[in-house]
């Protein structure tokens, strides 16, 4: 799991038969707090080591980043490649499925920039 291929295959759906199922399945893949941020950073910066990602995802703990990367790898969105064993280094990159989320992630970013304000500022609605 997590290996890149030349073509994008289909991901498993968990609620087959319902018209809202694709939305639910997609949301379940990227709904955890840090998942869209990690995907965004990999889209913006390309393949990255663990420490690079930790620095790029300001505020995330090492444990949460590790758990999130493992979850994203299990869901075929991130690929984990061992670069060297001494010292042990790993590089994370997006799979074809992960890269195909670019329009979704960028729309999330654009929507947030348009509609959200900094904490403590007036937000006219």
N, C-alpha and C positions, 0 to 999 in steps of 0.2 A: 504494500500500500504506500502511496505517496510518491511513486515513481512517475516521471513525466513520460508522456507518449506523444506521438506526432499528432494525434487527433484527440479531441475531447469526447470521452464517452459519457454515458448517462450516470448520474448519481442516484442512489436509492431514494425513493419517496416513502415517507412514513405514514401517509394518510390517503392512500390511493382512492380515487373515485370521487373526491370532493372537488368542487370548482375552486375552492380557496386553498387547496392542498399545495400548489407550487409556492404560494406566498408563505405558508406555514413552514414548509421544508426549507426554503431559502432563509427565512428569518431564524430558524433553529440553528443553521450553520454559522451565522454571523451575529447572533443576538447577544452573545456574552460581551461584557463591557469592553474588553481589550481586543477582541477579535477584529473588528473593522479597523482599529488603529494599527494593529500589527500588519494587516493586509495593506493598508494605505502606505505605511512606511516602506514595506517591501516593494510596492509599486513605485514609490518616489525614489528610493535609494538603491533598488536592485538587491541582489543576493547579499546577505549580511551575516556576520557572526553573532553569537549570542550577546556578547558585550556591546557590540555596535547597536543591536536592536534595543537592548536595555537602555542605552543612552538616548536613542531616538524616541523611545516610548517613555517619556518623562513621567515619573510617578509610579511605575509598575515595579513590583518586587520581583526578585529573581525566581521565587517559587511560582508566582502567578504567571510570569512570562514562560517559564518552563512548562507548566501545566497547559497554558494556552497554545503554545507551539505544538505540544503533543496532541492536543485535541484537533487543531487545524490539520496536522499531519494525518491523523486517523480519518478525517473527513475529506482527505485528498485535495486540500487547498494549499498546503505547504509541503515542500520537499526538504528533507534533512539529509545532508551529505557530509560524511566524515572526510575532512581535509587532511588531517594528520593525527597520529596517535601519540606522538611524543614531540612537543606537547600536544595534548588532545585538543583538536579544534574542529568545530562543526560550522557549516555554512547552511543557512536557511534561504530558500528561494520559493517563489510561487510556482505551483503546478499550472498546467493549462487551465484547469478549473479556477484556481485562485486568480490568475490573470484575467479570466473572463468576467470577474466581478468588478473590474475597473470602472465601468460606467455606473454601477450601483454605488460603489464607494465614493466616486467623485460627485455624484448627485447628492449623496448624504452630506459631503463636505460643503458643497455649494448651497444646499438648503440651510445648513447650519449657519453659514456665513451671512446669509440673507435674513434669517428669521430669529437668530439667537443673539442675546446681548451678554456682555460680561456680568458676572455677579455684582450686585450692588449698584448697577446703573438703572436708570429709568427705562422701562420697556413699554412704550405706548402700544396698546392693542386695540 
